[in-house]
């Protein structure tokens, strides 16, 4: 990741989907179990077959990981990007 701000994120979760003779689908959780697959489902639901989406997660100060709320936050951010 060449962007220093993104590289400094606590987690970078992503999924992509494209056509290369056949459909190619992949995702990466970056230790946030299920987060990448949630993004993959969103890409499938939107029907876009040529998309890459990444959500970078930052914690400010001594912030704690926000457990179940993190998935809602990741999905909200991803939906905003896909709209």
DSSP file (Angstrom, degrees, kcal/mol; ACC not computed):
  #  RESIDUE AA STRUCTURE BP1 BP2  ACC     N-H-->O    O-->H-N    N-H-->O    O-->H-N    TCO  KAPPA ALPHA  PHI   PSI    X-CA   Y-CA   Z-CA
    1    1 A X              0   0    0      0, 0.0     6,-0.1     0, 0.0     0, 0.0   0.000 360.0 360.0 360.0 111.8    0.0    0.0    0.0
    2    2 A X        +     0   0    0      4,-0.1     2,-0.6     5,-0.0     3,-0.1   0.756 360.0  88.7 -79.3 -23.9    1.8    3.1   -1.2
    3    3 A X  S  > S-     0   0    0      1,-0.2     4,-2.7     2,-0.0     5,-0.2  -0.665  70.1-151.9 -75.9 116.2   -0.6    5.6    0.5
    4    4 A X  H  > S+     0   0    0     -2,-0.6     4,-1.5     1,-0.2    -1,-0.2   0.833  91.8  54.2 -61.6 -34.9    1.1    6.0    4.0
    5    5 A X  H  4 S+     0   0    0      2,-0.2     4,-0.3     1,-0.2    -1,-0.2   0.929 112.6  42.7 -66.1 -43.9   -2.2    6.8    5.7
    6    6 A X  H >4 S+     0   0    0      1,-0.2     3,-1.5     2,-0.2    -2,-0.2   0.901 111.5  54.8 -68.5 -39.8   -3.9    3.7    4.4
    7    7 A X  H 3< S+     0   0    0     -4,-2.7    -1,-0.2     1,-0.3    -2,-0.2   0.805 105.2  55.2 -62.4 -28.3   -0.8    1.6    5.2
    8    8 A X  T 3< S+     0   0    0     -4,-1.5    -1,-0.3    -5,-0.2    -2,-0.2   0.515  82.7 117.1 -83.3  -5.2   -0.9    2.9    8.8
    9    9 A X  S <  S-     0   0    0     -3,-1.5    49,-0.2    -4,-0.3     3,-0.1  -0.264  72.9-127.0 -62.2 149.8   -4.5    1.7    9.3
   10   10 A X  S    S+     0   0    0     47,-1.8     2,-0.3     1,-0.2    48,-0.2   0.901  92.3   6.4 -63.4 -41.5   -5.0   -1.0   11.9
   11   11 A X  E     -A   57   0A   0     46,-1.5    46,-3.4     2,-0.0     2,-0.5  -0.998  57.8-160.1-144.2 142.1   -6.8   -3.2    9.3
   12   12 A X  E     -A   56   0A   0     -2,-0.3     2,-0.4    44,-0.2    44,-0.2  -0.952  18.6-173.2-121.9 108.0   -7.5   -3.0    5.6
   13   13 A X  E     +A   55   0A   0     42,-2.6    42,-2.9    -2,-0.5     2,-0.3  -0.843  13.1 166.8-103.6 133.6  -10.4   -5.2    4.6
   14   14 A X  E     -AB  54  28A   0     14,-1.8    14,-2.8    -2,-0.4     2,-0.3  -0.967  22.8-174.3-147.3 164.0  -11.2   -5.7    0.9
   15   15 A X  E     -AB  53  27A   0     38,-2.1    38,-2.8    -2,-0.3     2,-0.3  -0.976  10.7-171.7-149.0 151.4  -13.1   -7.7   -1.7
   16   16 A X  E     -AB  52  26A   0     10,-2.6    10,-2.1    -2,-0.3     2,-0.3  -0.984   7.4-172.4-146.0 160.3  -13.1   -7.6   -5.5
   17   17 A X  E     +AB  51  25A   0     34,-2.6    34,-2.5    -2,-0.3     2,-0.3  -0.966  18.8 146.8-152.1 128.5  -15.0   -9.0   -8.3
   18   18 A X  E     -AB  50  24A   0      6,-2.1     6,-3.4    -2,-0.3     2,-0.5  -0.975  41.7-107.4-156.9 168.4  -14.3   -8.9  -12.1
   19   19 A X  E     + B   0  23A   0     30,-0.6     4,-0.2    -2,-0.3    -2,-0.0  -0.878  33.2 161.0-104.7 132.4  -14.7  -10.9  -15.3
   20   20 A X  S    S-     0   0    0      2,-2.5     2,-0.1    -2,-0.5     3,-0.1  -0.469  90.1 -55.1-142.9  63.3  -11.6  -12.4  -17.0
   21   21 A X  S    S+     0   0    0      3,-0.0     2,-0.3     0, 0.0    -2,-0.1  -0.132 139.7  30.3  82.6 -38.3  -13.3  -15.0  -19.2
   22   22 A X  S    S-     0   0    0     -2,-0.1    -2,-2.5    -4,-0.1     2,-0.3  -0.930 107.3 -80.8-139.8 165.4  -14.9  -16.2  -16.0
   23   23 A X  E     -B   19   0A   0     -2,-0.3     2,-0.5    -4,-0.2    -4,-0.2  -0.508  39.3-160.1 -73.4 132.8  -15.9  -14.5  -12.8
   24   24 A X  E     +B   18   0A   0     -6,-3.4    -6,-2.1    -2,-0.3     2,-0.4  -0.965  14.1 175.4-113.8 124.5  -13.0  -13.8  -10.4
   25   25 A X  E     +B   17   0A   0     -2,-0.5     2,-0.3    -8,-0.2    -8,-0.2  -0.995   5.8 157.2-131.3 134.5  -14.0  -13.2   -6.8
   26   26 A X  E     -B   16   0A   0    -10,-2.1   -10,-2.6    -2,-0.4     2,-0.3  -0.985  12.6-174.7-151.7 159.7  -11.7  -12.7   -3.8
   27   27 A X  E     -B   15   0A   0     -2,-0.3     2,-0.4   -12,-0.2   -12,-0.3  -0.977  11.1-153.0-151.6 161.3  -11.7  -11.1   -0.4
   28   28 A X  E     -B   14   0A   0    -14,-2.8   -14,-1.8    -2,-0.3    -2,-0.0  -0.983   3.6-168.4-142.6 127.2   -9.3  -10.5    2.5
   29   29 A X    >   -     0   0    0     -2,-0.4     3,-1.1   -16,-0.2     6,-0.1   0.709  21.4-147.7 -87.5 -23.2  -10.3  -10.1    6.2
   30   30 A X  T 3  S-     0   0    0      1,-0.3   -17,-0.1   -19,-0.1     3,-0.0   0.937  77.5 -47.8  48.2  53.0   -7.0   -8.8    7.6
   31   31 A X  T 3  S+     0   0    0      1,-0.1     2,-0.6   -20,-0.1    -1,-0.3   0.625 117.6 113.4  65.7  16.1   -7.7  -10.6   10.9
   32   32 A X  S X  S-     0   0    0     -3,-1.1     3,-3.0    39,-0.0     4,-0.4  -0.696  70.8-137.2-112.8  75.0  -11.3   -9.3   11.1
   33   33 A X  T 3  S+     0   0    0     -2,-0.6    -3,-0.0     1,-0.3     0, 0.0   0.017  79.9   4.4 -44.7 121.8  -13.0  -12.6   10.6
   34   34 A X  T 3> S+     0   0    0      1,-0.0     4,-1.9    37,-0.0    -1,-0.3   0.216  98.4 106.9  90.9 -14.1  -15.9  -12.4    8.2
   35   35 A X  H <> S+     0   0    0     -3,-3.0     4,-1.7     2,-0.2     5,-0.1   0.924  80.8  45.9 -66.2 -44.7  -15.4   -8.8    7.3
   36   36 A X  H  > S+     0   0    0     -4,-0.4     4,-2.3     1,-0.2    -1,-0.2   0.901 112.2  51.1 -64.5 -41.0  -14.0   -9.5    3.8
   37   37 A X  H  > S+     0   0    0      1,-0.2     4,-2.1     2,-0.2    -1,-0.2   0.847 106.2  55.7 -67.4 -31.7  -16.7  -12.0    3.0
   38   38 A X  H  X S+     0   0    0     -4,-1.9     4,-1.8     2,-0.2    -1,-0.2   0.905 108.9  47.5 -63.2 -40.6  -19.3   -9.4    4.1
   39   39 A X  H  X S+     0   0    0     -4,-1.7     4,-2.3     2,-0.2    -2,-0.2   0.889 108.9  54.6 -66.1 -38.6  -17.9   -7.0    1.5
   40   40 A X  H  X S+     0   0    0     -4,-2.3     4,-2.1     1,-0.2    -2,-0.2   0.907 106.9  50.7 -61.1 -41.9  -17.9   -9.8   -1.1
   41   41 A X  H  X S+     0   0    0     -4,-2.1     4,-2.7     1,-0.2    -1,-0.2   0.899 108.2  52.7 -62.5 -41.2  -21.6  -10.3   -0.4
   42   42 A X  H  X S+     0   0    0     -4,-1.8     4,-2.2     2,-0.2    -2,-0.2   0.913 108.4  50.2 -61.4 -42.2  -22.3   -6.6   -0.8
   43   43 A X  H  X>S+     0   0    0     -4,-2.3     4,-0.9     1,-0.2     5,-0.8   0.906 111.9  48.3 -62.1 -40.6  -20.5   -6.7   -4.2
   44   44 A X  H ><5S+     0   0    0     -4,-2.1     3,-0.6     1,-0.2    -2,-0.2   0.918 110.5  51.1 -65.0 -43.1  -22.6   -9.7   -5.3
   45   45 A X  H 3<5S+     0   0    0     -4,-2.7    -2,-0.2     1,-0.2    -1,-0.2   0.855 108.5  50.8 -64.1 -35.9  -25.8   -7.9   -4.1
   46   46 A X  H 3<5S-     0   0    0     -4,-2.2    -1,-0.2    -5,-0.2    -2,-0.2   0.675 103.8-135.0 -77.6 -15.1  -25.0   -4.8   -6.1
   47   47 A X  T <<5 +     0   0    0     -4,-0.9     2,-0.4    -3,-0.6    -3,-0.2   0.531  51.1 148.4  78.1   5.6  -24.4   -6.9   -9.2
   48   48 A X      < -     0   0    0     -5,-0.8     3,-0.3     1,-0.1    -1,-0.3  -0.625  27.4-173.6 -77.8 124.9  -21.2   -5.1  -10.2
   49   49 A X  S    S+     0   0    0     -2,-0.4   -30,-0.6     1,-0.2   -25,-0.1   0.029  77.2  52.4-107.2  26.6  -18.8   -7.5  -11.9
   50   50 A X  E    S+A   18   0A   0    -32,-0.2     2,-0.3     2,-0.0   -32,-0.2  -0.357  82.6 116.5-154.0  64.6  -15.9   -5.0  -12.1
   51   51 A X  E     -A   17   0A   0    -34,-2.5   -34,-2.6    -3,-0.3     2,-0.4  -0.982  38.6-168.3-142.4 149.0  -15.3   -3.6   -8.6
   52   52 A X  E     -A   16   0A   0     -2,-0.3     2,-0.4   -36,-0.2   -36,-0.2  -0.999  16.2-176.7-129.7 130.1  -12.7   -3.4   -5.8
   53   53 A X  E     -A   15   0A   0    -38,-2.8   -38,-2.1    -2,-0.4     2,-0.4  -0.996   3.7-179.9-133.1 133.8  -13.7   -2.1   -2.4
   54   54 A X  E     -A   14   0A   0     -2,-0.4     2,-0.5   -40,-0.2   -40,-0.2  -0.998  10.6-163.0-133.3 135.4  -11.5   -1.6    0.6
   55   55 A X  E     -A   13   0A   0    -42,-2.9   -42,-2.6    -2,-0.4     2,-0.4  -0.981  11.6-153.8-116.6 123.3  -12.4   -0.3    4.0
   56   56 A X  E     -A   12   0A   0     -2,-0.5     2,-0.5   -44,-0.2   -44,-0.2  -0.828   7.9-150.7 -98.6 133.9   -9.5    0.9    6.2
   57   57 A X  E     -A   11   0A   0    -46,-3.4   -47,-1.8    -2,-0.4   -46,-1.5  -0.911  14.4-176.3-111.7 125.2  -10.1    0.7   10.0
   58   58 A X        -     0   0    0     -2,-0.5     2,-0.4   -49,-0.2   -49,-0.1  -0.898  13.8-152.9-117.2 146.7   -8.3    3.1   12.3
   59   59 A X        -     0   0    0     -2,-0.3     2,-0.4     2,-0.1     6,-0.1  -0.984  15.9-141.8-117.6 132.2   -8.4    3.3   16.1
   60   60 A X    >   -     0   0    0     -2,-0.4     3,-1.7     4,-0.1     2,-0.1  -0.787  59.6 -37.7 -97.4 132.3   -7.8    6.7   17.7
   61   61 A X  T 3  S-     0   0    0     -2,-0.4    -2,-0.1     1,-0.3     0, 0.0  -0.326 127.6 -16.5  59.9-129.6   -5.8    6.9   20.9
   62   62 A X  T 3  S+     0   0    0     -2,-0.1    -1,-0.3     2,-0.0    -2,-0.1   0.008  93.8 157.2 -96.2  28.3   -6.4    3.9   23.2
   63   63 A X    <   -     0   0    0     -3,-1.7     2,-0.2     1,-0.1    -4,-0.1  -0.119  34.2-133.8 -55.1 148.5   -9.6    3.0   21.3
   64   64 A X        -     0   0    0      1,-0.1     2,-0.2    -4,-0.0    -4,-0.1  -0.662  28.8 -90.6-101.8 160.5  -10.8   -0.5   21.6
   65   65 A X        -     0   0    0     -2,-0.2    -1,-0.1     1,-0.1     4,-0.1  -0.504  35.7-135.2 -68.2 139.2  -11.9   -2.7   18.8
   66   66 A X    >>  -     0   0    0      1,-0.2     3,-1.5    -2,-0.2     4,-0.9  -0.015  26.0-158.1 -96.5  32.0  -15.7   -2.3   18.5
   67   67 A X  H >> S+     0   0    0      1,-0.3     3,-1.5     2,-0.2     4,-0.6   0.107  73.3   5.8  36.1-122.8  -16.6   -5.9   18.3
   68   68 A X  H >> S+     0   0    0      1,-0.3     4,-1.0     2,-0.2     3,-0.7   0.806 127.7  62.6 -63.2 -28.4  -20.0   -6.5   16.6
   69   69 A X  H <> S+     0   0    0     -3,-1.5     4,-2.4     1,-0.2    -1,-0.3   0.789  90.6  68.6 -66.4 -25.9  -20.4   -2.8   15.8
   70   70 A X  H <X S+     0   0    0     -3,-1.5     4,-2.7    -4,-0.9    -1,-0.2   0.879  97.0  51.7 -62.2 -36.7  -17.3   -3.0   13.6
   71   71 A X  H <X S+     0   0    0     -3,-0.7     4,-2.4    -4,-0.6    -1,-0.2   0.896 109.9  48.6 -67.7 -38.6  -19.2   -5.1   11.1
   72   72 A X  H  X S+     0   0    0     -4,-1.0     4,-2.4     2,-0.2    -2,-0.2   0.907 113.3  48.1 -64.2 -40.7  -22.0   -2.6   10.9
   73   73 A X  H  X S+     0   0    0     -4,-2.4     4,-2.4     2,-0.2    -2,-0.2   0.906 111.4  49.4 -66.9 -41.7  -19.5    0.2   10.5
   74   74 A X  H  X S+     0   0    0     -4,-2.7     4,-2.5     2,-0.2    -2,-0.2   0.928 113.1  47.0 -62.5 -45.2  -17.6   -1.7    7.7
   75   75 A X  H  X S+     0   0    0     -4,-2.4     4,-2.7     2,-0.2    -2,-0.2   0.899 111.2  51.2 -64.7 -40.9  -20.9   -2.4    5.9
   76   76 A X  H  X S+     0   0    0     -4,-2.4     4,-2.0     2,-0.2    -2,-0.2   0.938 112.3  46.4 -61.2 -46.4  -22.1    1.2    6.2
   77   77 A X  H  X S+     0   0    0     -4,-2.4     4,-1.7     1,-0.2    -2,-0.2   0.920 113.7  48.7 -62.2 -43.6  -18.8    2.5    4.8
   78   78 A X  H  X S+     0   0    0     -4,-2.5     4,-2.0     1,-0.2    -2,-0.2   0.908 109.1  52.0 -64.5 -42.3  -18.9    0.0    2.0
   79   79 A X  H  X S+     0   0    0     -4,-2.7     4,-1.3     1,-0.2    -1,-0.2   0.891 107.4  53.2 -62.1 -39.0  -22.5    0.8    1.0
   80   80 A X  H  < S+     0   0    0     -4,-2.0     3,-0.2     1,-0.2    -1,-0.2   0.903 110.1  48.3 -61.3 -40.3  -21.6    4.5    0.8
   81   81 A X  H  < S+     0   0    0     -4,-1.7    -1,-0.2     1,-0.2    -2,-0.2   0.850 111.9  49.2 -68.3 -34.1  -18.8    3.6   -1.6
   82   82 A X  H  <        0   0    0     -4,-2.0    -1,-0.2     1,-0.2    -2,-0.2   0.669 360.0 360.0 -81.8 -17.4  -21.0    1.4   -3.7
   83   83 A X     <        0   0    0     -4,-1.3    -1,-0.2    -3,-0.2    -2,-0.1   0.483 360.0 360.0 -76.8 360.0  -23.9    4.0   -4.1
